[in-house]
Amino acid sequence: MNKRRRKMRLKRIEMSCDQCAVNGLSMFNHLCGSSIEGLEKNKSCTLYKKNQVVFHEGTRPLGIFCINAGKVKVYKTGAEGKDQIIQILSPGDMMGYRSMLSEEPYPVSAETLEDTSICFIPKSDFLEVLKVDSELTNRILKSMSKELGAMADSITTLAQKPVRERLAGALLMLKDTYGMDAHDNGEVEINLTREDLANIVGTATETLIRLLHDFKEEKLIQTQGRKIRVLDSQKLMRVANLY
């Protein structure tokens, strides 16, 4: 298990939904004034430091989380303490609503990959808005259906694809995830520890490092410290067998 995880004091911040820079990317981008007021009634916004746990697997959900800035990894810890990273979430994404709606404990944990601001909306306020907003209900159902399909694809990939193909696919996925942070010249840097990247791919860190070296030699990627830049997406797609 990652030894860096530790308890830290949370810093509260002020964040209004109608002034949120990523509101257009979230499920709430269609809400009217009264619905926004309902969500903001008891909302709290918090600045989490890097490597800070947002919620733990097995705990009860009390509401939903909306990412305003930064990135969060969603992972499940195996019997031997090794993590399998399931998702990397970015600004505009929501967390915790599936467990909240099913009234079951979180099946996963969530931890920040960098300094991240997150808003929390209590369960009662969210459900109240959900009752009167059919569009929000439809969006949540679509999101849950898409994630179920993505999970099925992920299980198949981990079970059947070679590690080299899995790594290529993961790099392409992460390039899209980190695309919001692109430099002025359009270049996207994937900023993850080798351990986290190995936990996404589902392999040993040593194997991952060796494959990254191979990809670098093949001029598919460029590395600088822990940062990775994809140089040839088309070739990576072929390596990932996505054609």
SULWOMO-V418590 format. One record per residue. RES is the residue in three letters. PSI is psi in degrees with one decimal (NA if undefined). D_CENTER is the distance of its C-alpha to the mean C-alpha in Angstrom with 2 decimals. Layout:
RES:PSI:D_CENTER ; RES:PSI:D_CENTER
This chain:
MET:147.8:18.85 ; ASN:116.8:17.47 ; LYS:-12.3:20.44 ; ARG:-17.7:18.85 ; ARG:130.1:17.28 ; ARG:160.1:19.73 ; LYS:136.0:20.58 ; MET:155.1:20.78 ; ARG:132.8:22.36 ; LEU:143.6:20.16 ; LYS:118.4:21.20 ; ARG:142.6:21.58 ; ILE:162.9:21.40 ; GLU:129.9:22.77 ; MET:117.3:20.59 ; SER:137.3:22.12 ; CYS:-42.8:20.33 ; ASP:-11.9:22.96 ; GLN:4.3:22.59 ; CYS:130.8:18.80 ; ALA:-23.0:18.07 ; VAL:17.2:15.01 ; ASN:-35.1:16.74 ; GLY:-15.2:17.54 ; LEU:-9.6:13.98 ; SER:174.3:13.44 ; MET:-12.7:15.26 ; PHE:7.9:17.83 ; ASN:-7.1:19.23 ; HIS:-3.9:22.34 ; LEU:144.7:23.36 ; CYS:175.3:26.92 ; GLY:-43.6:28.21 ; SER:-36.3:29.09 ; SER:-40.8:25.70 ; ILE:-41.3:24.00 ; GLU:-38.0:26.65 ; GLY:-38.9:25.88 ; LEU:-33.2:22.20 ; GLU:-8.2:23.25 ; LYS:-48.0:26.12 ; ASN:20.7:24.53 ; LYS:145.9:21.15 ; SER:142.7:20.22 ; CYS:137.2:18.03 ; THR:141.5:17.18 ; LEU:115.8:16.49 ; TYR:139.3:14.69 ; LYS:164.3:15.73 ; LYS:139.5:13.93 ; ASN:26.4:13.44 ; GLN:133.6:13.98 ; VAL:130.5:12.99 ; VAL:-46.8:12.00 ; PHE:155.0:13.25 ; HIS:143.9:14.89 ; GLU:133.8:15.31 ; GLY:-10.0:18.64 ; THR:161.1:18.87 ; ARG:133.2:19.77 ; PRO:135.1:17.60 ; LEU:-0.6:19.57 ; GLY:-161.0:17.56 ; ILE:157.2:14.26 ; PHE:135.2:11.80 ; CYS:126.1:11.10 ; ILE:125.0:9.29 ; ASN:-40.2:12.22 ; ALA:148.2:11.65 ; GLY:-170.3:9.69 ; LYS:149.0:6.28 ; VAL:136.5:4.80 ; LYS:137.1:4.83 ; VAL:124.7:5.92 ; TYR:160.0:9.34 ; LYS:135.4:12.89 ; THR:127.4:15.96 ; GLY:177.4:18.96 ; ALA:-30.9:22.60 ; GLU:10.3:23.27 ; GLY:4.0:20.51 ; LYS:137.1:18.33 ; ASP:144.2:14.57 ; GLN:112.8:12.89 ; ILE:126.3:9.20 ; ILE:-38.5:8.10 ; GLN:153.0:4.55 ; ILE:117.7:2.60 ; LEU:149.0:1.83 ; SER:178.0:5.53 ; PRO:134.5:8.92 ; GLY:-18.5:10.21 ; ASP:151.9:7.48 ; MET:150.9:8.96 ; MET:147.7:8.62 ; GLY:-6.3:11.73 ; TYR:-28.5:13.93 ; ARG:-46.7:14.62 ; SER:-37.2:15.98 ; MET:-44.2:17.76 ; LEU:-33.7:19.44 ; SER:-7.5:20.47 ; GLU:43.2:21.65 ; GLU:156.9:20.36 ; PRO:156.7:18.79 ; TYR:128.3:15.09 ; PRO:-5.3:14.93 ; VAL:171.7:11.95 ; SER:162.2:11.11 ; ALA:134.7:8.41 ; GLU:140.6:9.22 ; THR:142.3:9.03 ; LEU:-15.1:9.32 ; GLU:174.7:11.75 ; ASP:127.9:13.73 ; THR:135.2:11.69 ; SER:131.4:13.39 ; ILE:135.8:12.41 ; CYS:141.0:14.91 ; PHE:128.1:16.00 ; ILE:121.5:18.22 ; PRO:150.8:20.60 ; LYS:-47.4:20.96 ; SER:-41.0:24.51 ; ASP:-41.5:23.81 ; PHE:-44.5:20.95 ; LEU:-33.4:23.19 ; GLU:-44.3:26.10 ; VAL:-38.1:24.49 ; LEU:-33.6:23.32 ; LYS:-34.5:27.00 ; VAL:-2.7:28.31 ; ASP:94.8:25.67 ; SER:-30.2:25.77 ; GLU:-41.2:23.58 ; LEU:-39.9:20.63 ; THR:-45.6:21.43 ; ASN:-40.5:21.49 ; ARG:-40.3:18.12 ; ILE:-41.7:16.54 ; LEU:-41.5:18.61 ; LYS:-41.6:17.57 ; SER:-42.8:13.83 ; MET:-38.6:14.61 ; SER:-42.7:16.89 ; LYS:-41.3:14.57 ; GLU:-32.2:11.95 ; LEU:-42.5:15.09 ; GLY:-40.8:16.27 ; ALA:-37.1:13.18 ; MET:-40.3:13.44 ; ALA:-41.5:17.14 ; ASP:-40.3:16.73 ; SER:-42.1:14.53 ; ILE:-42.7:17.24 ; THR:-42.7:19.93 ; THR:-47.4:18.58 ; LEU:-32.4:18.38 ; ALA:-30.2:21.79 ; GLN:-27.0:23.64 ; LYS:145.3:22.46 ; PRO:158.4:23.71 ; VAL:-38.7:21.46 ; ARG:-43.3:22.39 ; GLU:-39.7:21.17 ; ARG:-40.7:17.85 ; LEU:-43.5:17.31 ; ALA:-44.4:18.38 ; GLY:-39.4:16.00 ; ALA:-39.9:12.99 ; LEU:-38.2:14.30 ; LEU:-41.7:14.69 ; MET:-44.1:11.19 ; LEU:-30.8:9.99 ; LYS:-40.8:12.92 ; ASP:-42.3:11.74 ; THR:-41.5:8.28 ; TYR:3.0:10.51 ; GLY:-28.7:13.26 ; MET:-21.7:13.18 ; ASP:19.6:14.38 ; ALA:148.1:17.15 ; HIS:170.4:20.53 ; ASP:-28.8:23.57 ; ASN:5.2:24.70 ; GLY:-3.6:21.63 ; GLU:136.9:20.49 ; VAL:129.2:16.82 ; GLU:124.4:16.09 ; ILE:117.7:13.36 ; ASN:86.6:13.39 ; LEU:149.8:12.49 ; THR:156.1:15.03 ; ARG:-33.0:16.86 ; GLU:-44.7:16.18 ; ASP:-42.5:12.37 ; LEU:-40.2:13.00 ; ALA:-35.2:15.65 ; ASN:-22.0:13.50 ; ILE:-45.4:11.28 ; VAL:-28.9:14.66 ; GLY:50.5:16.46 ; THR:173.9:19.35 ; ALA:149.2:21.26 ; THR:-38.6:20.52 ; GLU:-41.6:24.08 ; THR:-42.7:23.67 ; LEU:-45.7:20.58 ; ILE:-40.1:22.57 ; ARG:-41.9:25.51 ; LEU:-37.0:23.70 ; LEU:-38.5:22.18 ; HIS:-42.1:25.80 ; ASP:-44.9:26.97 ; PHE:-36.6:24.55 ; LYS:-41.7:25.77 ; GLU:-32.8:29.35 ; GLU:2.8:28.82 ; LYS:32.8:27.58 ; LEU:-31.3:24.29 ; ILE:168.2:22.32 ; GLN:138.6:23.30 ; THR:148.3:22.24 ; GLN:103.0:23.03 ; GLY:-129.5:22.27 ; ARG:-7.7:18.66 ; LYS:141.1:17.80 ; ILE:133.8:17.92 ; ARG:131.4:19.12 ; VAL:123.1:19.53 ; LEU:-29.7:23.23 ; ASP:90.8:23.89 ; SER:-36.8:21.32 ; GLN:-44.1:24.17 ; LYS:-37.3:25.29 ; LEU:-37.1:21.83 ; MET:-38.3:21.68 ; ARG:-40.9:25.05 ; VAL:-38.9:24.07 ; ALA:-5.6:21.11 ; ASN:44.2:23.79 ; LEU:-1.2:22.00 ; TYR:NA:25.33
